[in-house]
Amino acid sequence: MVHWLQHETGGLLTLCAASIAILLFLIIKVKLEPFIALLVSGLALALVAGLSVEEIVGTALSSKESVLEKGFGGLLGHIAPIVGLGTILGAILERSGGADVLTRRLLSVAGERGAPLAMGLAGLIFGIPVFFDVGIFVLAPLVYITARRGGRSLVLYTMPLLAGLSMTHAFLPPHPGPVAAAGLLEVPLGWLIILGLVCGIPAFLVAGVVWGAWIGKRVIVEVPEEYVVAEEVKLEKDEPEPSLALVGFIIAVPLVLILLATFGTVWWEDSSALPALTFLGNPVVALTIAVLLAMYTLGIRRGVSTAELSDLAARSLRPIGMILLVIGGGAFFGAVVSATGVGKALATTLSDAGLPVIVLAYLIACGLRLAQGSATVAIVTTGGIVAPLVTAKDYSDPHVALIAIAISAGSIIASHVNDGGFWIISRYFNMSVRDTIKTWTVLETILSVVGFGMAASLSTFI
């Protein structure tokens, strides 16, 4: 029995399924913190699969080559500075009033009829540098006021905003999920940015604009008086605001630098400028440049002291500690899956069954998301499982990026009561549980299905 579990394809797949079941049980039933649950299930899988103690945790003198340390350190070394810098950049843009400037300009251009689309574009653009929940906290007051002035259901304006924020959070760097997927599958972020936009924008239009317009006429939600009064006072303060051009420039800088570095290796392979492009386009360097620009142009030049900026950065980084630990735990779980041979066994089984890796990746991510609610856990666990399958195939970078997008798409499907974001949206937009399911849960499912459909379609050509 032990030999079958540790060496036969059926046994290895059984071990993998059992470890995932333990992971879900610990998160859902025991209510254990996902970081600890990932550690426990990963260690259990490693021990039962027959890995030696030295392989798992190293020796008392050195653990540098252990699965535990390499699993954690390899991925976190790649994503921690990216997520941290992206968080600081978003905090500075929020503090400076950049979101208000962007949204008001979009509303003034779009007019009353185009206000829902304007809210969606605000979520799409401002969602690039800020976390999903931060985007809600910052932009929600503008949604309240726009809905009150338009005299229509709050849902009509909320759905496009949420679609924009959710799409960027799921598909685009520097958000933790796509960056983690890119790190696990070893794909350049430049490809993830390009293909994330190609797959994500149609998903945003269908979920946020088409679905949002349809459901916004059928689910009527009023804006409570207390939601608007205090916020109108806040928005009417006589404070200097940054220009729209400056806000757009700061958001664009890291994206452009990363893209130039990615495609410079193809377009300017023999150019003397390539080393400079590679350096400036490294995601950490590109985001550092953007953060320094934001600190000066949106902070110091407008009278904000360096001490205030330092405090702002410190406060913005506090919430990401657990996110990084969960990602590290997921990377360790994936490293165990690879070290035990489960990945190779799964690759053999899939090859015999003829199921494409991109479809498997999406289905696994969907299952994990539905079961335990966390998109981050779904991404890092799925990435760890399918990484050996991707390695076994001779895929191009664009194709691997599409697999990463499929994982991200699966990780956001059908947000419901086990997802913290579900309750944030219910609370902030005055919706009952039933209305939140009818609006937000369906929106996330549409985003997921359309995003995956785009990625799967493109994968047949790339």
MITOR-940917 format. One record per atom (N, C-alpha, C, CB): residue in one letter; y, z, x. Coordinates in steps of 0.02 Angstrom, whole numbers, plus 50000, padded with zeros to 5 digits. Atoms other than C-alpha are relative to their C-alpha. Glycine has a CB too. Example, Ala and Ser with C-alpha at 12.3 -4.5 7.8 and 13.67 -1.06 7.14 Angstrom:
2
A499415000050045
A497755039050615
A500605000050045
A500015006249950
S499414999749958
S499475035750684
S500555003749961
S500234992950020
# end
This chain:
462
M499395000050041
M500005000050000
M500635000050043
M500005006149953
V499424999549956
V501215004850139
V500114993450036
V499925005750050
H499955006349965
H500824988950235
H500274994649953
H499324997850028
W499765005050048
W501114978450078
W500745000849988
W499625000749933
L499294998850011
L502804986650047
L500434997850058
L500125007249985
Q499595001049941
Q503394984650225
Q499954993050031
Q499835005150051
H500115006349965
H502714967650273
H499894993949955
H499415000750045
E500125005750044
E502274956950122
E500634998449959
E499405001649953
T499405002250038
T503574946850026
T500075003949935
T499964992549985
G499974996450063
G503134955049860
G500205007250009
G499344999749965
G499834993049986
G503244972449934
G500725000850019
G499555002750054
L499314999549978
L504904969250019
L500484998949941
L500144994850055
L499585001150058
L505654962249859
L499985005949952
L499794993649964
T500064994050041
T504994977249764
T500435005650028
T499275002349995
L499594994949968
L505834988749890
L500754998749987
L499875000250075
C499295001750010
C507484979449872
C500205001649928
C500124992550015
A499854998750071
A507414980449681
A500025007549987
A499474996749954
A500024992750010
A506954999049689
A500635003350029
A499375003050032
S499404997049969
S508405002949807
S500624998649959
S500094997250072
I499435001650044
I509644994049692
I499965004349937
I500004992549982
A500084995750059
A508925003649544
A500215007250015
A499264999949975
I499794993349980
I509165019949639
I500755000450006
I499675002050068
L499275000349993
L510945014849681
L500345000549932
L500214993650036
L499705000050067
L511355011349499
L499885006649965
L499724994349958
F500144993550031
F510505027349441
F500475005450027
F499265002050013
L499574994949970
L511515037849563
L500724999349976
L499974999650076
I499315001250021
I513155029649511
I500105001249925
I500224992850018
I499914999950073
I512875028449323
I499795006649969
I499614994349968
K500274994050031
K511805043449279
K500205006450035
K499254999549998
V499844993949962
V512105055949418
V500755000750010
V499664999950069
K499285000149990
K513955050949428
K500195001450072
K500355005049953
L499864999049929
L513865051349617
L500514994950024
L499354999450041
E499505004549972
E515305043849714
E499644993950029
E500425003650055
P500345006049976
P514835025549751
P499894999850076
P500384993949980
F500084999949927
F515115027949939
F499385004050020
F500635003150033
I500584995849984
I513835042049945
I499364996849973
I500095007149972
A500585003350030
A512655032649828
A499754994250044
A500164997649930
L500195005549956
L512685017549943
L499665002550063
L500614995850018
L500304997049941
L512305028450093
L499285002449986
L500425005950025
V500654997150017
V510855037350007
V499494994449988
V500065004549938
S500475005450016
S510055021449938
S499844995850062
S500274995649944
G500115003849939
G510285012350104
G499535003750048
G500664998650034
L500444996049956
L509495026450205
L499295000349972
L500285007150008
A500674999750030
A508055027850081
A499634993450009
A500065001549925
L500315006549989
L507725009150091
L499774999250072
L500484994449981
A500175000749929
A507755009650281
A499385004050019
A500595002250044
L500564995649983
L506525024150292
L499344997449969
L500145007149976
V500615002350034
V505285017450163
V499784993350028
V500134999549924
A500175006549973
A505365000050239
A499715000450071
A500604995450000
G500334999149935
G504765007250404
G500454999250061
G499464995350006
L499555000149941
L506315006050515
L499965006750036
L500734998449978
S500034993849962
S506275018750655
S500655003849994
S499844998550074
V499404995850003
V507495033250660
V500524997350050
V499845007350016
E499535002649950
E508255025650817
E500354993749975
E499634998550066
E499695006050029
E508545009050729
E500515001949947
E499474995549970
I499564998350056
I509335017650580
I500635003650023
I499635004349950
V499424995949982
V510475030750660
V500125000650075
V499925006949971
G499924999549928
G510245028850849
G499695006450027
G500744999850018
T500244993949968
T509915043350966
T500555005250001
T499744998650071
A499504994749995
A510795059850996
A500544998250050
A499675006550019
L499525001749948
L511665051851145
L500414993849983
L499644998950065
S499645006250016
S512145034951074
S499764997149934
S499914994850056
S500175003150064
S512215026750903
S500344993249991
S500195004549942
K499615006250004
K513205010950945
K499594994249973
K500274998350068
E500415005650021
E511734999450912
E499625001449935
E499514998350055
S500364998350062
S511115008150754
S500244995849941
S500105007449984
V499825003750061
V511084999550586
V500575003549964
V499394999349952
L499474996250034
L512185013550517
L500684998450029
L499855007550005
E499345000949969
E513585011550643
E500214992750002
E499995002750071
K499825007149998
K513504992650661
K500144997449929
K499434995950032
G499875002250069
G513404990450472
G500695002049977
G499485002949954
F499334997750019
F514945001050443
F500544996750041
F500045007550007
G499465002049955
G515954996350595
G500134992550000
G499855002250068
G499905007249996
G515654977650594
G500474997449947
G499344996549995
L499585002550054
L516434974450425
L500675003649996
L499645000849934
L499374996450005
L517734988250424
L500494998050056
L499885007550003
G499565002449947
G518394982350592
G500354993649982
G499614999150064
H499715006350021
H518724965750510
H500505001049943
H499464995249978
I499594999950061
I519464970950343
I500505005749997
I499565000349941
A499564994250008
A520284988050367
A500734998450015
A499775005750045
P499295001649987
P521874981650452
P500294995149951
P500084997350070
I499745004950048
I522014967150330
I500185003349934
I499474994549987
V499864996550063
V521884978150176
V500595004850007
V499375003849976
G499454995349989
G523044991250251
G500674996650003
G499885003850064
L499375003649994
L524394978850298
L500214996849934
L499964994750055
G499855002850066
G524264970050130
G500265005149951
G499384996649972
T499784994650043
T524474986650042
T500725002050015
T499545006150007
I499314998249980
I526044990950141
I500494994649979
I500045001150077
L499565005550020
L526784973750109
L500145000349925
L499674993250018
G499904999550072
G526504975749922
G500445005849981
G499345000749966
A499594994150015
A527284993149923
A500744998650014
A499775006050041
I499305001549983
I528874986650008
I500294995249949
I500044997050071
L499765004750051
L529024972149886
L500135003649934
L499494994449990
E499914996150062
E528804984349742
E500635004350005
E499385004449986
R499434995449990
R530074996849811
R500674996449999
R499925003850066
S499375003749994
S531384983449840
S500234996949935
S499944994750052
G499835003350063
G531344976849662
G499824992749999
G500735000749986
G500195007049997
G530564960349712
G499644997649938
G499564998850059
A500365002050060
A529424960249560
A500484998849942
A499485005449981
D499515000950053
D530894962449442
D500374993450007
D500515005849999
V499635006249987
V531844948149524
V499584994049982
V500204999650075
L500455005650013
L530344936549516
L499894999049925
L499335001250036
T500175000650071
T529904940349335
T500614998049959
T499735006649974
R499405001850039
R531694939349270
R500194992750010
R500595004450021
R499835007149988
R531974922449353
R499514995549962
R499974998550075
L500505003950037
L530354915749280
L500155000049925
L499305002650012
L499844999450071
L530854922149107
L500624995949982
L500105007349981
S499385003750015
S532584914449119
S499884992550001
S500545001850051
V500165007149997
V531844897549165
V499564997949941
V499654998350067
A500495001750052
A530434897949037
A500285000549930
A499395004450006
G499734999050067
G531454904048890
G499525004149957
G500144993449967
E500404995750044
E530764913448740
E499314997149986
E500375001149934
R500655003050015
R529384900948699
R499535000250060
R500104992849978
G500425000049940
G528774900548878
G499925006750032
G500284995350050
A500034993349971
A528894919348905
A499295002250018
A500315005049953
P500684998049980
P526994922348900
P499774996750065
P499514998349944
L500185003549938
L526724909049034
L500385002950059
L500134992549993
A499594997049947
A528144916549136
A499695006650024
A500725001149977
M500324993849981
M527274933449131
M499364998750040
M499845004249938
G500615001849963
G525664925149189
G500164997850071
G499634994549964
L499815002349933
L526534916649335
L500255005950042
L500554994649996
A499794994149964
A527334933249381
A499405003950027
A500435004649955
G500604996649978
G525614941249387
G499654996150055
G499525001049942
L500335004349951
L524924926449485
L500335000650069
L500014992849977
I499644999949936
I526284926849619
I500035007150029
I500714997349990
F499934993249974
F526594945549632
F499325003250012
F500405004249951
G500674997349990
G524724948749623
G499714998550068
G499544997349948
I500265001649933
I524464940949795
I500085005950048
I500374993950029
P499944994549951
P525194955449897
P499865006949973
P500684999950028
V500094993150026
V524864970149778
V499335000849965
V500575001849952
F500624998550035
F523324978549706
F500104998949925
F499775007250013
F499995001450072
F522874974849525
F500355005549961
F499294999149974
D499704994650039
D523324992049458
D500735001150016
D499625006550012
V499294999449981
V524954992749557
V500414994649964
V500094999450077
G499665005350036
G525434975949481
G500125001749927
G499604993550005
I499914997850070
I525154983149308
I500565005149996
I499345002949972
F499504994750002
F526194998649345
F500714997350008
F499855005350054
V499345002749985
V527634988249413
V500254995249946
V499994996450067
L499795005450046
L527644973849288
L499955001949926
L499604994050012
A500084998150070
A527144982849128
A500675001249964
A499585006349996
P499364999050035
P528934988449087
P500344993449980
P500485004050044
L499715006550016
L529504970249094
L499634996749942
L499994995450062
V500395002650056
V528094965548975
V500225003349935
V499245001150011
Y499784996350060
Y528634979148852
Y500654997149974
Y500095007550016
I499335002350021
I530434973148849
I499974992849974
I500505000550059
T500065006950021
T529954954748837
T499674999549932
T499604995950051
A500355000150065
A528754958148693
A500465002649945
A499365004250003
R499544997350051
R530064968748601
R500534994949982
R500335006550026
R499485004950013
R531394955348619
R499724993949965
R500354997950065
G500315005950031
G530174941448569
G499765001449930
G499444997550042
G500214998250067
G529624951148415
G499294998149984
G500454997049950
R500705001950012
R527794946348438
R499535005250031
R499864993050029
S500504995249977
S526184955348482
S500045001050076
S499304997849980
L500024998349928
L526134964248650
L499444996250035
L499925007650010
V500585003449971
V524444955748679
V500194993050024
V499434999549949
L499815006849983
L525264938548685
L500314999650070
L500504997249949
Y499674999949934
Y526254943448841
Y499575003450053
Y500685003549995
T500414996149954
T524974955148917
T499444995950030
T499725006149965
M500595003749976
M523484943348930
M500164995350058
M499704996049943
P499855004249942
P524324930349043
P500155004050063
P500594995449985
L499854995849942
L524994944149157
L499355002750031
L500465005949979
L500634997149974
L523274952249172
L499564994650031
L499625003549943
A500405005549972
A522444935349203
A500254998350070
A500034993949954
G499735001549934
G523634931849347
G499845005350051
G500754999149995
L500154994549955
L523414949049424
L499265000350017
L500225006649970
S500724999449989
S521524948949402
S499744994250042
S499635000249933
M500245005849961
M521284931349472
M500165000950074
M500324993649974
T499824999249929
T522234934949633
T499615005850031
T500765001250008
H500374994349974
H521374951849651
H499274998350014
H500045005849950
A500705001649992
A519654944149632
A499874994550052
A499714997949934
F500155006049962
F519824927649726
F500394999150065
F500134994249958
L499565001649943
L521194928849858
L500085005950048
L500684997849975
P499794994949952
P521484938550020
P500755001449989
P499874997650074
P500344994849961
P522144951050068
P499675005549957
P500505003250045
H500314994950042
H521294960049922
H499315001850027
H499944997449928
P500614997549967
P519774970549973
P499374996149983
P499895007149981
G500615003450020
G518444961249872
G499894993450036
G500014998749927
P500105006449965
P518694943449937
P499995000750076
P500554995249980
V500014999049927
V519064949750113
V499325002750022
V500575004850022
A500664997449984
A517444959750111
A499474994549995
A499825005849953
A500475005450008
A516474944750046
A500044995150059
A500124996249934
A499915004549944
A517224933750182
A499715003150064
A500754998550010
G500274996849940
G516754946550315
G499255000250000
G500275007050005
L500734999750005
L514964948450253
L499694993150010
L499795002949933
L500275006849994
L514704929650243
L500284996150059
L500134996149936
E499715002949938
E515734925950401
E500324993249986
E499464999350053
V499645006250016
V516884912950325
V500755001150013
V499884997949926
P499284999349987
P518704909850380
P500405001149936
P500274993850036
L499604998550059
L520004916850261
L500404994049975
L500475005850014
G499635005950020
G520934900350261
G499634996049947
G500144995650060
W500395003550050
W519524891850167
W499965004049935
W499294998750026
L500034995850060
L519424906550048
L500664999549961
L499865007350019
I499365000750034
I521284904950009
I500044993449962
I500585000550051
I499965006650031
I521194886249975
I499534999449940
I499844994550051
L500495000850053
L519604886449873
L500065005449947
L499295000050029
G499864994950050
G520064902749789
G500534997749951
G500225006450034
L499485002850044
L521614894249721
L499724994349957
L500604997550041
V500285005750037
V520654878549672
V499565002449943
V499594995550048
C500444997450052
C519374888749575
C500365004849954
C499395003550032
G499684994750038
G520524902649518
G500544997749952
G500295004950046
I499455002250043
I522004893149446
I499744997249933
I500434994850036
P500265002150066
P520974883849312
P499745006049960
P499434994950010
A500244994150035
A520154900549270
A500585003949970
A499585004550046
F499404996750024
F521884908449254
F500294996449939
F500525000550055
L499715003850055
L522494894449140
L499585000749936
L500074992650019
V500434999550059
V520984895249024
V500025007149971
V499274998050018
A500044993150024
A520884914249016
A500685002849980
A499705004550054
G499354997050013
G522714918849025
G500434996249952
G500365000850064
V499555004050041
V523614904448942
V499674998049934
V500234993850038
V500335002450061
V522364896748820
V499735005949959
V499434995150018
W500274994350036
W521404912448773
W500555004949980
W499475003750043
G499464995350015
G522964923248784
G500414997949939
G500465000750060
A499625002550057
A523904912148661
A499605000649935
A500214992650010
W500414999750061
W522444911848539
W499915007249976
W499314996950014
I500144993150020
I522024930448540
I500655003849986
I499595003650054
G499364996650010
G523864935448549
G500274999349929
G500494997550048
K499795001050069
K524104928748372
K499545003749951
K500014992649984
R500504997050044
R522594937948304
R499915007550009
R499344996750011
V500014992749988
V522674955248383
V500725002250007
V499585001850065
I499304998150001
I524354962648339
I500075007250025
I500304999449928
V499884993549970
V524904977048449
V500765000950008
V499645000850069
E499284998649995
E526644984648432
E500165003450066
E500235004349941
V499764996449941
V527664990848579
V500305006649977
V500524995850040
P499734993550022
P527935009548551
P500715001050027
P499565005750024
E499304999049982
E529765014648556
E500075003550066
E500365003949945
E499934996049939
E529485027148695
E499824996050063
E499575006249996
Y500185004149942
Y528765013448808
Y500614996350028
Y499454995049981
V499475004549980
V530395003948812
V500645003550020
V500154995349943
V499344997149991
V531885015648806
V500135002050072
V500085006149955
A499904997649932
A531665024148974
A499994994350050
A499475005150018
E500065005549953
E531175007949058
E500614995549999
E499374995949986
E499405004150002
E532704998448997
E500565003350040
E500234998949927
V499514996549960
V533795011849074
V499864998950074
V500015007549984
K500205000949930
K532805010349235
K500184993050025
K499255001350008
L499895006949978
L532954991449239
L500744998250002
L499644995349954
E499295001750001
E534824991749206
E500415003750053
E500285001549932
K499644996749946
K535255002449356
K500354994950045
K499515004450042
D499615004549959
D536584994749465
D499785000750073
D500765001449993
E500264999749932
E535534992849622
E499964992950027
E499305003450003
P500055006749971
P535594978149742
P499274997650000
P500274999950072
E500685002850002
E534094966649725
E499934994450050
E499844997549929
P500105005549953
P533334954449848
P500024993349964
P499335000850038
S499995006750031
S533484935849819
S499294997749987
S500384995050046
L500655002850016
L532064926249741
L499714996250059
L500064995449938
A500225003949942
A531984914849893
A499705004550053
A500574995950029
L500244995449949
L531764929650009
L499325002949981
L500505005750011
V500654997250024
V530364937349903
V499454994750007
V500065002349926
G500495005449994
G529464920549894
G499824998550073
G500264993749967
F500125001449929
F529674917850082
F499545005250031
F500674999850038
I500404994749970
I528934934650128
I499274999749976
I500295006949982
I500685000750026
I527424932050013
I499654994050032
I500014999349924
A500305006249974
A527154914450083
A499835000350074
A500464994349987
V500085000049927
V527284918550269
V499285001150022
V500445005450031
P500684999049975
P525544926150296
P499514994649976
P499755006849979
L500465005050026
L524684913350184
L500064993550040
L500154998649925
V499895006349962
V525474898550276
V499735000650071
V500754998350001
L500254999149932
L525084905650448
L499244999950004
L500275006750028
I500734999950000
I523264908950404
I499724993049988
I499745004849945
L500225006850015
L523074891450331
L500104995350060
L500364997249939
L499875004249941
L523864883250484
L499485001250054
L500705001450027
A500504998449949
A522664892350599
A499314997249981
A499955007750010
T500655002450022
T521144887750494
T499934992550008
T499885002049927
F500055007349998
F521524869350479
F500254997050065
F500384997149942
G499805002349934
G522334868050651
G499404998650044
G500445005150033
T500605001149960
T520594869250726
T499684993249986
T499495005549987
V500265006650017
V520184852850637
V500524994650015
V499814999849925
W499495005249995
W521844843550638
W500294999450071
W500565001549952
W499685000049934
W522514848550810
W499545003250053
W500675003849998
E500514997049957
E520924852450906
E500194999750074
E499334996549990
D499825000849929
D521624845951072
D500735001650014
D499844993050022
S499284998749991
S523424851551046
S500115006450040
S500345000649932
S499834994049961
S524234863851165
S500285005549955
S500524998350053
A499744995050046
A524954872551011
A499455003949965
A500444996649948
L500544996750037
L523234877550946
L499925007450017
L499354996450014
P500074992849986
P523124894151041
P500545004249965
P500045001250075
A499464996350034
A524814899450970
A499875000449925
A500684996750014
L500165000050071
L524304894250795
L499425004849984
L499814992949976
T500584995650010
T522654903550813
T500225007350002
T499464998750054
F499764993149994
F523554919350869
F500425002049939
F500425000950064
L499564998450056
L524914918850736
L499644999949933
L500594995249998
G500365000650062
G523664913950602
G499425004849992
G499754993249993
N500494994750010
N522474928250634
N500255004449942
N499905004250065
P499764996450059
P522544937750468
P500385006550016
P499435001649956
V499664993749982
V523034954150552
V500694998650028
V499585004050051
V499365001749971
V524414946050654
V500474997249947
V499914994950058
A499585003050052
A525044935750506
A500285005349953
A499604994749961
L499774994850046
L525144950950393
L500475004950035
L499405003849971
T499544995749962
T525954961350530
T500704996950002
T499745001250072
I499365003550000
I527324948150544
I500345000649932
I499904992650018
A499724999650068
A527564948250355
A500255007149985
A499484997949948
V499804993050011
V527644967350350
V500645001550038
V499445004850021
L499404998749960
L528934968050490
L500614996349969
L499904997750073
L499465003750034
L529974954550402
L500235003749937
L499774992849982
A499834996450062
A529884964250239
A500365006550015
A499375001449960
M499684993749982
M530344980650324
M500734999050018
M499635003250059
Y499315001249979
Y531894972950399
Y500424997249943
Y500024995250060
T499585003550049
T532504961150261
T500055003849934
T499734993149988
L500004996550064
L532014971850111
L500135007550008
L499354999049964
G499914992949988
G532234988750192
G500615001550043
G499395002850033
I499474997949953
I533304991650346
I500664996549986
I499784998650072
R499385003750011
R534564977850309
R500345002049934
R499864992549999
R499734997950065
R534794985150133
R500125007549997
R499534997849944
G499814992949997
G535105002850192
G499435005049996
G500465001449946
V500574995550001
V533345010050189
V499845002150071
V499374996649966
S500124997649932
S532995021050339
S499274998850020
S500165007550006
T500695000949975
T531465018950450
T499565005949978
T500004999450077
A500394994250023
A530925036550399
A499764998949928
A500435006450005
E500215001450069
E530915031250215
E499464994749997
E500614997749958
L500505005249997
L529935015650258
L499335002750024
L500224994350045
S500614996949974
S528685025950357
S499665004249946
S500165004450061
D500284996050054
D528465037850211
D499704995649945
D500545004649971
L500265004750051
L528255023250090
L499334997150022
L500514994449989
A500625002749974
A526915015750202
A499435005149996
A500084997650072
A500514994750002
A525995032350215
A499755001249929
A500285006550031
R500204998850070
R526015034950026
R499604994349972
R500625001249957
S500355005850027
S525425017249991
S499294999650026
S500384993650017
L500665000549969
L523935019150107
L499505005249974
L500065000650075
R500454994650022
R523235035050028
R499454997649953
R500395005349966
P500545001950048
P522295026449884
P499464995550029
P500314996549941
I500495005049976
I521365013949996
I499455003150041
I500354994750040
G500524996849959
G520345026750094
G499314999449969
G500175007250011
M500655000450033
M518945027549966
M499764992849991
M500025003549933
I500195007150006
I518995008749941
I499674997750064
I500624995649985
L500295002049936
L518665006150126
L499335003350012
L500485001850057
L500644996649991
L517275019150127
L499454996749957
L500065007449982
V500495003550043
V516415010449980
V499804993450032
V500304998949929
I500155006449968
I516554993750070
I499555001150061
I500644996450020
G500424998449942
G515845001650229
G499305001949979
G500315005550040
G500664998150025
G514425009350130
G499614993949976
G500065005049943
G500335006150022
G514044992550051
G499784995750058
G500454996149955
A500185003849940
A514054984250222
A499385003050033
A500584999850049
F500594996749973
F512804997250284
F499384998349959
F500105007750003
F500555001750044
F511694994150132
F499764992850014
F500205000849926
G500185007049985
G511764975450169
G499664999350068
G500614995749997
A500305000349933
A511354978350353
A499275002449997
A500405004350050
V500694997650009
V509804988150300
V499574994649968
V499985006549957
V500365005450033
V509284974050183
V499804994650051
V500434996949944
S500145005049949
S509404962050330
S499495002550052
S500654998050036
A500434997349948
A508544973450457
A499285000949976
A500275006650025
T500684998750026
T507054977050343
T499614993549988
T500045003949936
G500345006350014
G506674958550319
G500024998149927
G499305000450022
V499955001750071
V507074958950133
V500374993449991
V500375005649962
G499615006150006
G508354945150158
G499574993850012
G500585000150049
K500435005849986
K507074933350236
K499494999149945
K499655001050067
A500495000550054
A505814937450101
A500324996949938
A499725006949982
L499645002750057
L507114933649968
L500154992650010
L500655003849988
A499865007049985
A507574917450055
A499394995649988
A500244999250072
T500635003750010
T505754911850054
T499854999249926
T499425003650035
T500145000250072
T505554916249870
T500464995149965
T500085007049969
L499515004650031
L507144906949822
L499864992850018
L500715001850021
S500165006749978
S506654891949924
S499424997149959
S499844999950075
D500575002350040
D505004891049831
D500204998949927
D499435005150005
A499805000550070
A505864893649662
A500524994549988
A500275006649976
G499495005250007
G507234880949696
G500655002349970
G499734994649958
L499384997450028
L508624892449636
L500554999950053
L499905007349973
P499465000349950
P510284888649726
P500275006950016
P500564995549974
V499734993549978
V511014902949827
V500635001849961
V500164999850076
I499374998550034
I512694901349739
I499865002749929
I500444993649996
V500184997550067
V511854904149569
V499735007150005
V499494995349966
L500284993349990
L510854918949633
L500555005150014
L499495000050056
A499464995549981
A512414926649710
A500415002049939
A500464996750052
Y499614998650061
Y513364925249546
Y499625004749953
Y500174993649964
L500394996050046
L511944932549442
L499915007250023
L499324996849990
I500074993249973
I511674947449557
I500655003849992
I499794999850075
A499354996850006
A513534951249559
A500145001849927
A500564995550028
C499904998650071
C513604949949369
C499595006249979
C499804993949957
G500434994550019
G512134961849349
G500265006750027
G499304998950026
L499744993849971
L512874974749467
L500655002149967
L500104999150075
R499364998550033
R514584973649386
R499885003049930
R500434993749995
L500144997650068
L513894975949210
L499695007050001
L499544995249964
A500364993749998
A512814990449263
A500425005950022
A499414999450046
Q499654994249974
Q514025001149362
Q500764999550000
Q499775001250070
G499295000450013
G515784994449332
G500454998250057
G500225006149973
S499565001149943
S516484993249508
S499924993050027
S499865005250054
A500025006749971
A516924975749566
A499875000350075
A500664996349986
T500094999449927
T516994981649747
T499275001350017
T500445005750028
V500714998649988
V515234988949740
V499584993749987
V499755005949955
A500375006150016
A514604972949658
A500074994850056
A500254997049934
I499895005049948
I515384962149794
I499635001850064
I500744999350014
V500304998349935
V514814971849947
V499245000449996
V500295006750025
T500734999850007
T513064974649880
T499714993049996
T499805004149938
T500235006950006
T512844956449830
T500084996350066
T500384996449945
G499895003349936
G513604950449993
G499475001850051
G500685001750027
G500524997849953
G512374960850093
G499324996949984
G499945007449999
I500655002850020
I510894954049993
I499964992550017
I499885001149926
V500035007349992
V511364935550004
V500204997750070
V500444996749949
A499795002149933
A512074935450181
A499434996950040
A500295005950038
P500565003249963
P510344932250259
P499814993249972
P499405004549999
L500165006550029
L510084917950137
L500504994750023
L500015000549923
V499485004649977
V511724910050188
V499884998350073
V500705003149990
T500135001149929
T511294912250372
T499414995350011
T499865006750035
A500605004149993
A509604903950346
A500144992649985
A499465002649953
K499835006950017
K510454888250278
K500564997650046
K500224999549926
D499475002849958
D511584876650376
D500594997849957
D499724993950042
Y499445001550045
Y513054877950257
Y500654999150040
Y500095005649948
S499335000749971
S514814872050300
S500425006049979
S500334993349979
D499544994550018
D516254884550297
D500254999549928
D500595000150048
P499785000450070
P516924877650132
P499455002049950
P500244992949985
H500544998350046
H515214879450051
H499885007649998
H499354996450020
V500084992749997
V515054897550111
V500585003349962
V499975002450073
A499434997350037
A516804900850043
A499894999749925
A500654996250019
L500155000650071
L516224894549873
L499485005149977
L499754992949984
I500484994850016
I514754906549878
I500365006749995
I499435000450053
A499604993850003
A515984920749916
A500395000349935
A500475000450061
I499625000250063
I517024915149766
I499545001349941
I500364993149992
A500494998850054
A515464915049656
A499845007549995
A499364996050013
I500124992850000
I515114933049708
I500605003649969
I499885002650072
S499394996850027
S516924937949670
S500054998749925
S500624997250036
A499975001650071
A516824929049502
A499515004449961
A499844992649988
G500494995850034
G515244938549456
G500225007349997
G499344999550035
S499814992949995
S516044955049507
S500525002049948
S500275001450069
I499494998150049
I517374954149370
I499784998849928
I500644996250014
I500205001850068
I516344948849220
I499985006149954
I499314996750001
A500104995250055
A516444958749057
A500205007250017
A499294999949978
S499754993249988
S517504973749108
S499945004049935
S500745000050025
H500074995950061
H517044987648987
H500105007450018
H499304998949967
V499814992949996
V517035006548970
V499805003550066
V499695003749944
N500184997049936
N516225009949140
N500464997750058
N499284998550018
D499525002649951
D517685001349229
D500675003649991
D500094992349992
G499364996550004
G519245011449271
G500574995649977
G500175002950066
G499475004650020
G520324996049247
G500044999149924
G499894993350032
F500025000550073
F519774995149065
F500455005349969
F499285000849975
W499624994450029
W520575012149030
W500734999650019
W499705006750022
I499305001049981
I522165008249127
I500334995149951
I500054997250073
I499725005150044
I522434992749019
I500065002749929
I499564993750000
S499974997050067
S522015002048858
S500595004749993
S499355003849984
R499464995150001
R523265015648901
R500694996650007
R499915005250057
Y499355002949986
Y524675004848968
Y500244995149948
Y499994996650067
F499805005150048
F524644991848832
F499835001849928
F499674993450018
N500024997250068
N524385003048680
N499444996949958
N500664998949966
M500555003150036
M522684995848633
M499435005049990
M499754993850037
S500604996050013
S521195004448552
S499434997250042
S499814999949925
V500585002349962
V519495003048636
V499764993349970
V499435005249998
R500235006250031
R518994989848509
R500454994150018
R499985000849924
D499535005549983
D520564979448540
D499964998250073
D500715001949981
T500055001449928
T520364981148728
T499394995850014
T499975006650040
I500615004149992
I518594974248716
I500124992949975
I499415003349963
K499875006650030
K519174959948603
K500474995850043
K500295000849930
T499505003749961
T520574955248724
T499834999950075
T500695003149990
W500094999649928
W520344961348902
W499284998450023
W500195006950024
T500705001249980
T518424961248911
T499844992649995
T499525004149956
V500125007250007
V518364943448846
V500384996150052
V500204997649929
L499605003449949
L519764938148963
L499655000150068
L500705003250006
E500354999449936
E518804944649115
E499374995650002
E499825007350014
T500605004150002
T517234935749058
T500174992650007
T499635001249934
I499785007049994
I518164919249039
I500204998650073
I500604998649953
L499815000949930
L518944921449212
L499384999250044
L500415006050025
S500615000149961
S517214924849283
S499624993449992
S499565005849981
V500415005950013
V516314910349200
V500344993650024
V499854999549925
V499655006049979
V517654897249231
V500064999850076
V500714999749967
G499964999849928
G517914902949411
G499344998150033
G500205006950023
F500665001849973
F516044902049444
F499844992649986
F499455004549971
G500135007050017
G515914885349354
G500354995350048
G500214998549929
M499635004149951
M517254878049469
M499655000250068
M500735002450006
A500314999349934
A516404885049624
A499334996450003
A499905007450018
A500665003350002
A514664878949572
A500074992449999
A499605002549939
S499895007350003
S515334861649530
S500214997250068
S500544998349948
L499765002349934
L516244859949696
L499455000450052
L500605004150022
S500534999249949
S514714866149792
S499524994250002
S499625006449986
T500455005950000
T513754850549740
T500284994350042
T499884997649928
F499685005349961
F515014839949837
F500175002250071
F500634997649965
I499774997649935
I515474851149984
I499415002450041
I500525005749992
# end
